[in-house]
Amino acid sequence: MQSNNKTKTTIPWLYLCFLVAVMSGWFWYMISHNSFELYTRQWATVITMVFGSFIAGASPEGSAAVAYPIFTLILKIPPAVARNFAFAIQSIGMTSATLLIIGLKLKVDWNYIIFVSIGGIFGLFLGTYYVVPYISPVQAKLFFVSLWLSFGIALWLQNRKPEREVFDSIQSFQSSDKVKLISFGLIGGIISSIFGTGINIFTFCLMTIYYRVSEKVATPSSVIIMTIETILGLFIHTQLIHDFQSQAFEIWLACVPFVAIFAPLGAFVISKMPRKGIATLLYVILIIQFFGAMWVIKPSISQIIVCGLILSGGIGLFSYLARVRQE
């Protein structure tokens, strides 16, 4: 037991090497191109990402869940730029958080990670080429925050039950579970293709509500899933579609050193929190995310009605999943 504690309080060498490499490369580029003046333009995006990256490491939400609505609705950054930036910056923040999770030997569920990632790969390609060109960013965002808030409410209702039993992994894992995880990963990959994040929180819903896996295990597992998804998303937009904008690159350049530190810091903090503390943090994030979107978007009456229907339907769906699994 003592050696285990020692492992958890020692900075993993793999994460440390990654951090040194990223910071050294970033500093060399900034000096050689005399780019520090960009902070006069990008200070607001940096502040956003300090909070966003910490949340990404400490919860199943990717940093884009914070950055996307603020960038597009408050800072007036085009949605495509915000999405591409999300993939790029999460390739730094989520990767560093993942290396810290692996280095600290935090408990994760590899069945969850592997089979969700398989579905997520196909979903990301499908969404990028056949969904993103036809969807309204505002409508998608309202759906996004309404569905996640419904999950938060359903999880809160489950956690109110003192007899609720949770596990460290999916129990009695079978072929049918592989199908469920791949299917949820497919849908989550489509969601991620729109926002630059989504597969992590969407599949986190399945893990905690249906499989009753502890938030303390599901959270770092979802971070690893989003890391895989975001690296693939960055590859698609830089190497296949070639639509990575210069504005996205400048914002990414400004935020790199902060995200490389604050995302793994969030992962470290959550490793010290109790399960219910993690759940409470998630409730707060989802509530702020929902009402923040309502305040910024100022939806019409018809959009509010749709949000209410999604919220009610989501609560019903997640509560049904919890009841079915228990039976």
Legacy VTK file of the C-alpha trace (Angstrom):
# vtk DataFile Version 3.0
C-alpha trace
ASCII
DATASET POLYDATA
POINTS 327 float
0.000 0.000 0.000
2.797 2.366 0.814
4.515 1.867 -2.524
1.214 2.503 -4.300
0.878 5.885 -2.604
4.420 6.736 -3.490
3.696 5.960 -7.146
0.713 8.245 -7.134
2.584 11.213 -5.764
5.556 10.938 -8.145
5.381 12.824 -11.444
5.423 10.157 -14.206
8.506 10.390 -16.416
6.492 9.859 -19.633
4.275 12.848 -18.905
7.287 14.906 -17.851
9.135 14.111 -21.106
6.051 15.070 -23.123
5.672 18.332 -21.214
9.342 19.258 -21.702
9.165 18.432 -25.424
5.982 20.467 -25.943
7.194 23.480 -23.967
10.623 23.443 -25.619
9.149 23.219 -29.127
6.608 25.931 -28.352
9.213 28.281 -26.884
11.584 27.764 -29.835
8.798 28.568 -32.311
7.642 31.653 -30.404
11.214 33.034 -30.204
12.198 32.239 -33.784
8.994 33.750 -35.206
8.740 36.618 -32.715
5.154 35.584 -31.969
4.644 36.724 -28.379
2.720 39.762 -29.580
-0.213 37.474 -30.411
-1.177 37.578 -26.706
-2.429 41.121 -27.230
-5.118 39.564 -29.445
-5.652 36.172 -27.813
-5.753 36.893 -24.075
-9.482 36.075 -23.868
-9.017 32.686 -25.523
-6.147 31.899 -23.154
-8.269 32.668 -20.073
-11.054 30.480 -21.481
-8.688 27.577 -22.040
-7.105 27.772 -18.587
-10.511 26.845 -17.164
-11.477 24.609 -20.076
-8.332 22.493 -19.951
-8.571 22.008 -16.181
-12.173 20.842 -16.578
-11.124 18.537 -19.438
-8.619 16.771 -17.194
-10.909 16.669 -14.175
-14.140 15.527 -15.817
-15.551 13.588 -18.773
-16.088 16.924 -20.525
-13.497 17.884 -23.143
-12.112 21.418 -23.083
-14.138 22.128 -26.224
-17.316 21.786 -24.132
-16.206 25.016 -22.450
-14.377 26.626 -25.352
-16.882 25.984 -28.148
-19.818 28.006 -26.770
-17.606 30.835 -25.494
-15.584 31.038 -28.696
-18.547 30.917 -31.073
-21.152 32.855 -29.123
-19.185 35.397 -27.075
-15.860 35.831 -28.911
-17.575 35.457 -32.325
-15.080 32.904 -33.611
-16.490 30.876 -36.556
-17.731 27.403 -35.498
-15.383 25.614 -37.917
-12.401 27.464 -36.433
-13.534 26.649 -32.882
-13.949 22.963 -33.772
-10.536 22.670 -35.474
-8.883 24.528 -32.604
-10.565 22.118 -30.188
-9.034 19.095 -31.908
-5.615 20.779 -32.013
-5.503 21.997 -28.425
-6.933 18.771 -27.001
-4.151 16.906 -28.793
-1.865 18.651 -26.304
-4.038 18.874 -23.187
-5.792 15.511 -23.390
-2.586 13.719 -24.382
-0.726 15.168 -21.407
-3.635 14.263 -19.117
-3.679 10.722 -20.533
0.049 10.283 -19.961
-0.411 11.446 -16.378
-3.336 9.027 -15.888
-1.295 6.124 -17.236
1.803 7.182 -15.312
-0.103 7.462 -12.045
-1.661 4.057 -12.759
-5.175 5.393 -12.184
-7.874 2.765 -12.490
-9.510 2.711 -15.942
-11.751 0.260 -17.816
-9.911 -0.874 -20.955
-12.943 -2.649 -22.422
-14.744 0.678 -22.313
-11.814 2.496 -23.897
-11.146 -0.026 -26.682
-14.663 -0.686 -27.961
-15.933 2.883 -27.647
-12.845 4.062 -29.562
-13.572 1.579 -32.367
-17.052 3.036 -32.816
-15.735 6.554 -32.340
-13.285 6.260 -35.225
-16.055 5.345 -37.673
-18.396 7.954 -36.176
-15.844 10.730 -36.532
-15.322 10.016 -40.237
-19.063 9.616 -40.817
-19.902 12.839 -39.007
-17.119 14.888 -40.614
-18.109 14.050 -44.165
-21.880 13.459 -43.992
-23.297 15.302 -40.949
-21.297 18.472 -40.231
-22.042 20.126 -43.626
-25.800 19.949 -42.980
-26.225 20.877 -39.307
-26.895 24.249 -37.680
-24.332 25.009 -34.930
-26.916 26.740 -32.703
-29.421 23.881 -32.910
-26.656 21.365 -32.316
-25.423 23.245 -29.265
-28.895 23.419 -27.720
-29.276 19.676 -28.239
-25.819 19.128 -26.756
-26.371 21.025 -23.498
-29.947 19.789 -23.036
-28.986 16.136 -23.401
-26.010 16.441 -21.043
-28.076 18.242 -18.398
-30.651 15.452 -18.582
-27.851 12.973 -17.932
-26.649 15.029 -14.949
-30.133 15.045 -13.450
-30.523 11.284 -14.002
-27.118 10.610 -12.419
-28.023 12.836 -9.465
-31.260 10.905 -8.978
-29.318 7.627 -8.996
-26.693 8.908 -6.563
-29.393 10.010 -4.110
-30.147 6.350 -3.501
-28.030 5.244 -0.529
-28.113 1.645 -1.743
-26.679 2.426 -5.171
-23.855 -0.004 -5.917
-21.005 1.001 -8.211
-18.184 -1.023 -9.769
-14.630 -0.501 -10.962
-15.354 -2.078 -14.355
-18.165 -3.456 -16.525
-19.447 -6.579 -14.826
-19.774 -9.909 -16.728
-18.514 -8.369 -19.958
-20.067 -10.095 -23.005
-20.302 -9.732 -26.786
-23.539 -7.747 -26.404
-21.624 -5.203 -24.329
-19.120 -4.799 -27.155
-22.006 -3.963 -29.489
-23.436 -1.415 -27.045
-20.072 0.295 -26.538
-19.286 0.404 -30.263
-22.773 1.796 -31.004
-22.489 4.527 -28.376
-18.973 5.250 -29.615
-20.302 5.637 -33.164
-22.879 8.214 -32.058
-20.314 9.917 -29.816
-17.888 10.147 -32.725
-20.532 11.927 -34.804
-21.105 14.384 -31.944
-17.358 14.983 -31.672
-17.146 15.723 -35.393
-19.467 18.694 -34.817
-18.022 20.211 -31.638
-14.543 18.741 -31.321
-15.735 16.863 -28.222
-18.695 14.735 -27.129
-17.799 11.054 -27.330
-16.330 11.225 -23.823
-19.396 12.585 -22.018
-21.884 10.645 -24.186
-20.304 7.278 -23.432
-19.662 8.329 -19.827
-23.459 8.423 -19.530
-23.668 4.764 -20.534
-20.892 3.742 -18.171
-22.195 5.439 -15.046
-25.957 5.091 -15.564
-26.287 1.723 -17.291
-23.178 -0.160 -16.180
-22.946 1.677 -12.834
-19.176 2.073 -13.167
-17.760 4.490 -10.594
-17.241 8.062 -11.758
-13.702 7.736 -10.385
-12.988 5.056 -13.017
-15.199 6.297 -15.859
-13.719 9.814 -15.809
-10.045 8.992 -16.545
-11.240 6.320 -19.005
-13.246 8.957 -20.895
-10.207 11.256 -20.988
-8.200 8.541 -22.772
-11.061 7.979 -25.236
-11.220 11.687 -26.065
-7.451 11.755 -26.538
-7.684 9.072 -29.236
-10.612 10.833 -30.880
-9.043 14.267 -30.865
-5.742 13.125 -32.391
-7.692 11.452 -35.197
-9.847 14.557 -35.643
-6.754 16.745 -35.953
-5.304 14.339 -38.531
-8.517 14.453 -40.596
-8.641 18.246 -40.741
-4.920 18.854 -41.279
-3.974 15.935 -43.544
-7.160 14.800 -45.312
-9.540 17.757 -45.587
-6.822 20.437 -45.348
-9.182 22.987 -43.798
-7.145 23.887 -40.696
-7.340 27.686 -40.550
-4.540 30.138 -39.713
-6.803 31.646 -37.026
-7.155 28.244 -35.382
-3.372 27.848 -35.459
-2.787 31.234 -33.810
-5.262 30.509 -31.005
-3.697 27.075 -30.549
-0.218 28.602 -30.358
-1.334 31.043 -27.670
-2.942 28.353 -25.512
-0.423 25.474 -25.767
1.690 26.130 -22.624
-1.333 26.712 -20.403
-3.266 23.658 -21.578
-0.211 21.397 -21.260
-0.120 22.245 -17.549
-3.757 22.704 -16.527
-5.256 19.605 -18.211
-3.014 17.132 -16.340
-3.451 19.237 -13.201
-7.175 18.542 -13.464
-6.469 14.822 -13.889
-4.259 14.881 -10.791
-6.826 16.744 -8.700
-9.577 14.308 -9.618
-7.387 11.374 -8.574
-7.545 12.780 -5.038
-11.294 13.390 -4.989
-13.952 10.954 -3.704
-16.434 9.513 -6.189
-19.344 11.693 -5.058
-17.119 14.762 -5.189
-16.416 14.020 -8.849
-20.138 13.590 -9.509
-20.877 16.927 -7.806
-18.238 18.663 -9.943
-19.903 17.210 -13.022
-23.357 18.435 -11.935
-22.014 21.969 -11.527
-20.307 21.927 -14.938
-23.430 20.664 -16.710
-25.699 23.231 -15.033
-23.361 26.129 -15.865
-22.971 24.830 -19.407
-26.745 24.648 -19.943
-27.749 27.999 -18.470
-24.691 29.689 -19.956
-25.785 28.510 -23.402
-29.346 29.710 -22.731
-28.081 33.133 -21.691
-25.787 33.554 -24.689
-27.965 31.988 -27.409
-31.244 33.491 -26.153
-33.338 30.758 -27.818
-36.783 31.387 -29.270
-39.927 29.952 -27.694
-39.917 27.052 -30.132
-36.256 26.308 -29.351
-36.983 26.404 -25.611
-39.805 23.906 -26.132
-37.441 21.620 -28.067
-34.866 21.916 -25.264
-37.543 20.958 -22.754
-38.518 17.916 -24.822
-34.884 16.823 -25.151
-34.375 17.351 -21.420
-37.456 15.298 -20.528
-36.662 12.603 -23.058
-33.046 12.393 -21.892
-34.020 12.030 -18.234
-36.475 9.300 -19.230
-33.878 7.511 -21.374
-31.102 7.536 -18.785
-33.473 6.580 -15.966
-34.734 3.698 -18.115
-31.149 2.535 -18.760
-30.478 2.554 -15.027
-33.665 0.590 -14.270
-33.088 -1.965 -17.048
-29.561 -2.729 -15.871
-30.659 -3.123 -12.275
-33.380 -5.579 -13.304
LINES 1 328
327 0 1 2 3 4 5 6 7 8 9 10 11 12 13 14 15 16 17 18 19 20 21 22 23 24 25 26 27 28 29 30 31 32 33 34 35 36 37 38 39 40 41 42 43 44 45 46 47 48 49 50 51 52 53 54 55 56 57 58 59 60 61 62 63 64 65 66 67 68 69 70 71 72 73 74 75 76 77 78 79 80 81 82 83 84 85 86 87 88 89 90 91 92 93 94 95 96 97 98 99 100 101 102 103 104 105 106 107 108 109 110 111 112 113 114 115 116 117 118 119 120 121 122 123 124 125 126 127 128 129 130 131 132 133 134 135 136 137 138 139 140 141 142 143 144 145 146 147 148 149 150 151 152 153 154 155 156 157 158 159 160 161 162 163 164 165 166 167 168 169 170 171 172 173 174 175 176 177 178 179 180 181 182 183 184 185 186 187 188 189 190 191 192 193 194 195 196 197 198 199 200 201 202 203 204 205 206 207 208 209 210 211 212 213 214 215 216 217 218 219 220 221 222 223 224 225 226 227 228 229 230 231 232 233 234 235 236 237 238 239 240 241 242 243 244 245 246 247 248 249 250 251 252 253 254 255 256 257 258 259 260 261 262 263 264 265 266 267 268 269 270 271 272 273 274 275 276 277 278 279 280 281 282 283 284 285 286 287 288 289 290 291 292 293 294 295 296 297 298 299 300 301 302 303 304 305 306 307 308 309 310 311 312 313 314 315 316 317 318 319 320 321 322 323 324 325 326
